[in-house]
Amino acid sequence: MLSFLSNFKHSQEMRESKDEILIGELVRAMSRLQAPAVGFYAGTGQQTIKFKPINDPVLNSVLLTVDRKTGGSALSQAVIGSKATVIIQAEVKNYLADPDDLIHMYKTDLANMFKIPMLGDTRLDHQLNSILATKKVLIDIDTYILKGEESANLTTQFLNGLLTELRQKLQPYKKG
């Protein structure tokens, strides 16, 4: 009986730790993509990591947020699986603001009214000297963790695809 309870406790802790394991895999994948982690922010339901791409001609920084949606209990794990929303936000920084940029800001704001990032759309937000591209993806955590090198390769491919897409969206806004 004690062994059964011990195994149950271990399984529960493993379910609850999957998002932390995913964070580790994301950090490893981003370091392989030449973007070391420069900041970590942890909240009750989500974790965010800030990365600084090295020698990237477009991107100034990347924020990755993991928001755990399901899999906290044995029942939800069995029925739904371990799902999380990964929110990736890439930033282009232009150090000189152009008055024409204000016109682009308003056009982008109007276009954003009809975009739903959860459905695969990329949302662009203009700040004064920054343009942010944001994409949300619902993933199955089990696909990207606890498989050794296979997990690392899958996570790297996943992030590389997202970064390439965001980089292409931001490229027209990069100046100088």
ZAMARGU-4260 file (C-alpha; in steps of 0.2 Angstrom, whole numbers, plus 5000, padded with zeros to 4 digits):
<rodrens>
0) 5000/5000/5000 | 5014/5012/5004 | 5022/5008/4988 | 5006/5012/4978 | 5005/5029/4988
5) 5023/5033/4984 | 5020/5029/4965 | 5004/5040/4965 | 5013/5054/4973 | 5028/5053/4961
10) 5016/5053/4946 | 5006/5068/4953 | 5023/5078/4955 | 5028/5072/4937 | 5012/5079/4930
15) 5014/5095/4939 | 5032/5097/4933 | 5029/5095/4915 | 5028/5114/4911 | 5045/5117/4920
20) 5053/5103/4910 | 5046/5111/4894 | 5054/5128/4900 | 5070/5119/4901 | 5068/5112/4883
25) 5063/5129/4877 | 5079/5137/4884 | 5090/5123/4877 | 5082/5125/4860 | 5083/5144/4860
30) 5102/5142/4864 | 5104/5131/4849 | 5096/5144/4839 | 5109/5157/4845 | 5097/5166/4857
35) 5103/5164/4875 | 5090/5167/4890 | 5092/5184/4898 | 5077/5184/4910 | 5065/5173/4918
40) 5048/5178/4925 | 5037/5165/4935 | 5019/5167/4940 | 5006/5156/4947 | 5000/5149/4930
45) 5013/5154/4918 | 5032/5156/4915 | 5040/5169/4903 | 5058/5169/4897 | 5066/5183/4888
50) 5079/5179/4875 | 5092/5190/4866 | 5096/5183/4848 | 5114/5185/4844 | 5119/5193/4827
55) 5100/5192/4821 | 5098/5206/4807 | 5080/5208/4812 | 5075/5203/4829 | 5080/5212/4845
60) 5072/5201/4858 | 5060/5186/4860 | 5048/5182/4874 | 5042/5165/4876 | 5027/5162/4888
65) 5021/5145/4893 | 5004/5145/4900 | 4999/5128/4907 | 4981/5124/4902 | 4977/5106/4907
70) 4985/5090/4915 | 4985/5095/4933 | 4975/5080/4939 | 4976/5062/4934 | 4958/5063/4926
75) 4962/5078/4915 | 4979/5070/4910 | 4970/5054/4905 | 4956/5063/4896 | 4964/5078/4888
80) 4982/5076/4890 | 4995/5089/4895 | 4991/5105/4885 | 5000/5122/4886 | 4999/5138/4876
85) 5015/5144/4870 | 5015/5163/4866 | 5030/5169/4857 | 5033/5187/4854 | 5047/5194/4844
90) 5053/5212/4844 | 5061/5223/4831 | 5068/5239/4838 | 5071/5255/4828 | 5080/5268/4837
95) 5073/5283/4827 | 5055/5285/4826 | 5048/5291/4809 | 5032/5301/4808 | 5026/5289/4794
100) 5027/5275/4807 | 5012/5283/4816 | 5001/5280/4800 | 5007/5262/4800 | 5003/5260/4818
105) 4985/5265/4816 | 4984/5253/4800 | 4991/5239/4810 | 4979/5243/4825 | 4964/5242/4813
110) 4970/5226/4806 | 4973/5218/4823 | 4954/5220/4827 | 4950/5205/4816 | 4965/5194/4820
115) 4964/5180/4833 | 4981/5174/4837 | 4975/5158/4845 | 4969/5153/4827 | 4986/5154/4820
120) 4986/5173/4815 | 5001/5183/4819 | 4997/5199/4828 | 5008/5215/4825 | 5009/5229/4838
125) 5018/5245/4835 | 5025/5254/4850 | 5035/5270/4847 | 5052/5262/4843 | 5047/5244/4843
130) 5036/5233/4833 | 5030/5217/4841 | 5024/5201/4832 | 5015/5189/4843 | 5009/5171/4840
135) 5000/5159/4851 | 5001/5140/4849 | 4992/5127/4859 | 5004/5112/4861 | 5004/5095/4869
140) 5018/5096/4881 | 5022/5077/4880 | 5027/5079/4862 | 5042/5090/4867 | 5048/5083/4884
145) 5056/5068/4891 | 5063/5060/4875 | 5081/5066/4876 | 5089/5072/4860 | 5072/5069/4850
150) 5064/5082/4862 | 5078/5094/4859 | 5077/5092/4840 | 5058/5093/4840 | 5058/5109/4851
155) 5071/5117/4840 | 5062/5114/4824 | 5046/5120/4832 | 5054/5136/4838 | 5064/5139/4822
160) 5048/5138/4812 | 5039/5151/4823 | 5054/5163/4823 | 5056/5162/4804 | 5037/5166/4802
165) 5038/5181/4815 | 5055/5187/4807 | 5046/5187/4790 | 5032/5197/4797 | 5044/5210/4805
170) 5056/5211/4791 | 5047/5225/4782 | 5047/5236/4798 | 5066/5235/4801 | 5075/5251/4797
175) 5094/5253/4795
</rodrens>
